[in-house]
Amino acid sequence: MTKPSSISNTELEVLKQLWSDRSASVRQVHEQLEALGKTWAYNTVQTLLNRLCAKGFVKAERSGRVVEYTVVASREDLVRQELDGIAEKMCEGSSTPLVLSLFEGRKFSAGEIREFKKLLAELESKTEGGSA
C-alpha cells in the first residue's frame, strides 16, 4: 500500500469511524460524525472518503447504488507511518531520539512495562543473535 507522508485531521476523523466499523457507506459515516457533533456536509464526508481511497487507506466497493468504504490501513499502520515521517524530518531518519522522547518523563503501568521489555528482548534476539 502506498501511503503519503501525512493525513489531515479531518481525514483522520473519518478514518477513526471506519476503524470502529471496518466498513460503512458515506451516509453511515456522515451520521456517526453528526452524532459526535461534526456538522460537515454529506459531500464533505464523501470527498474525505475519496481522498482516503486515493491515499490507500480505504477502498471503495459499489454494491448497487451504495458505495461501501472499507478501511485497509490499521491505526498501527498510520501511527508507524507518522512516526517514521517525524523521525525522517526531525531526527535524520534515526528513530532513537524519537523513541527516547516518547518514554522520558512518562508513567507506564506494570503491564505496559512488561510489553516494552518483551519487545526489547525480541529486538535484541534479532540483532546478531542477541549480542549487539
Phi, psi and omega in degrees: 000128177274127183237138176286172184287339179205170180228142182286161179298322180291321176297321179297320178300319179291316181299323178300322178295320179289327177298324181283330183254344185073320175205153181192161174274169177303315181301316181296316179296317179301315180296319179296318179293321176299320179297336178269003178093006177279129183253038181283145176292154177307315181297327178295315179297318179298317178298317180296319178296320178294323176296317179297326175295313181298329180274354176088012180271337187221150172239151181244136177226127179277133175231094186071237180268353184257137173259125179259126180258129182238133179287136177241352178245128180281166175303320180297321177302313182292318178299314180301315181297315181294318179294322176299319179296319178294317180299317180294315185288318190250344187232024180052035177088349180280133180271346183302307180299325180294312180297315180300319181291333177288331184264324185297132175076009179250156177257139180231150177286165178300322179295319178295319179296320176300317179297319178298315180298320178297315179297315179298320178297319178296317179296318180296320180291335178279342183268100177048046177067023177088011182256019182278000000 
